Amino acid sequence: MSLGKKGEELAEGYLRKQGYKIIEQNYKTPFGEIDIIARHNDALVFIEVKTRESIEFGLPFESVTRSKRRKITNVALSYLKRFQDLPPCRFDVLSICYKDRKPEFELIRDAFEI
């Protein structure tokens, strides 16, 4: 199993423990993909999961570049077309970094805006 796939599986469990209700995983469109779409309290949340084995090349969330944010935003806008009344939305980034073979999680809520 790839590190990214393993990270997404870990993310699902972690997010559920944080009160998120997972709606979709790996939501794909011609514009790109969103790792996880969930409900948290009254918000619809689009979550990017980044997993690293070390921080040698930077923290996982640092790899969510402007270009990546633009792609996620376009996919989210495509997803939102199915709603008559738009729910409150936000974009979160979940960083997972391994330290001594154990995953450490850092959840950044409202990581960026449309």
N, C-alpha and C positions, 0 to 999 in steps of 0.2 A: 504494500500500500504506500502511495506517495505521501510525502510530508504534508502537502497541501490537503489531501483527502483526510488524512489522520487529524489534521488541525480542525477541519470542518466538523468532523464527528465529535471531537472534544468540545468545540464551540457550541454545538447543539445542547449538550448536557449542561455546560456552564450557563448558557443563556436561560435555559429552563429553570435552573436554580435561582436565577436572578429575577424570575417572574415574567420572562418573555414567553409568549405562545407562538411557536413556530408555525407559519402558514405555508411557506414554500422554501425549498432549497434549490440552489443552482438554477434560478429562473433565467432562461435564455431568450434573447431576441436577436434580430440582425444587428442591433447596436452593441451588444455585449451581454454580460452576465452579472447578476447580483448573487452573492453567495447565499444569503439568508434574508427572507422577508418575514417579519414577525410583528406581533402586537405586543405593546408594553404599555400598561395602563390604558390611556385613551389614544395613544399614538400608533401609527403605522410606521414601522422602522425598517429601513434598508441597511443591512449590515454587511460590511466587507470584513472578511477574516484573513489575517496575515499571520503566517507561522514561520518561525525561524529556529534553527538548531543552535544559533549563537547570535550575539550582537556584533560580531566582528565587522560586518558590513552595514551596521546601523540597526536601529530598533525596527521591528516589523511595521509599525504604523507609518514610519517615514517613507515606506515604499508606495504609499497611496498618493501618487503625484497629481498634479493639476489635470493631466490628461486622463488618468484613471478616474478621478472625481467626475470629470465631464462625462465619461462613459457611463458611470454608475448613475449619474443624474439623468441621462438620456433613457436608460433602461427603466428607471423609476418613473419617469414621465409616461413612458409607454404603458407601464403597469397601471398607472393611475387613471388612464383613459376609461377603464371599466367602471369607474365610480361616478354616480350622479352627483353626490355631495362629497367633496374631498375631505377625508379625515385629516387631522393634524398629522404631519409627517416629520421624520427626522432621519439623519444619516449617522450611524454609529460605526466605529471601527473597533474590532476586537483583535488585539495583538496577543499572540501566543508565542512565548519564547522558552526554550528548554534550558533549565539550569540544573546541573547534576542529574540529568535524565528525567527530571520532573517538569511538567509544563507550568509556566507561570502566566497568568492572564492579566491583561490590562484592557479594560473596556473604556473607550472614549465615546461618551454620549455627545450628540450634536457636534460631531467631528468636523462637519462642513455643511454649507447651505447650498441651495439651488442657485 
